[in-house]
Amino acid sequence: MSVMVDIRSVHKSFGGLEVLKGIDLAVRAGEVTVILGPSGSGKSTLLRTVNHLEKVDKGVVSVDGVLIGYRRSGDRLYELPEREVLRQRTRIGFVFQNFNLFPHLTVLDNVVEAPVSALKRPRKEAVEAARRLLDRVGLADKAGAYPRQLSGGQQQRVAIARALALEPRLLLFDEPTSALDPELVGEVLDVIRDLAHQGTTMIVVTHEIGFAREVADTVVFMDDGRIVEQGPPADVLDDPRHERTRSFLSKVL
């Protein structure tokens, strides 16, 4: 199976704080990689380097064989202009912790906006596709509602539909359930589970260990800016090799 995401020797600091300390990670096409770890371990920062929301200080990130955020000329890397980075991001869906829906747009228009503005799709075609996506996430009846009229779980499902509207090669989820009330977590995880079963390539940062065990092809455990261990869920979650992983799991399981 081909590699969809190739992260090599990625370093990232904020001021004097080194948040990523040389990350190497390969994500194969059609697989789900779940990243676990304590707060402050660098999980979300790593995720944000994949679509250049965070610029790396050292190292490179490639998606589908394309260098993200830079072009190579000889031995040197040159940062791409913003419009080219934005074009790259249309191939990489990102679902944020706090939904980030446009409050002044209806649910339907939130999903239609990006295909029309970024991909220049005809509005009629984009509307038809958006209605299919809303049906897919169980919200066909909410097309005319505004975000404030929805529960957190419904808003996050709209955010997933919006990410899918660009037909991305890759979906990134940054703690998609952490802003939700506990009883709403399941409805969002159900949608992500369905995407996994359809072979969507995904990287999911989450604290949901049960979900990781059920859906992930690979579980990555991060601590202090490094990958401590990675492998199939049965290995990392049920028989971890590292004391740090065992300690973390003993607190959250």
Helices and strands as residue ranges (DSSP letters): E 3-14, E 17-28, E 32-36, H 43-50, E 58-63, E 66-67, E 70-73, E 76-79, H 82-89, E 92-95, H 107-117, H 123-136, G 140-142, G 147-149, H 152-164, E 170-174, H 182-197, E 202-205, H 209-215, E 218-223, E 226-231, H 233-238, H 243-252
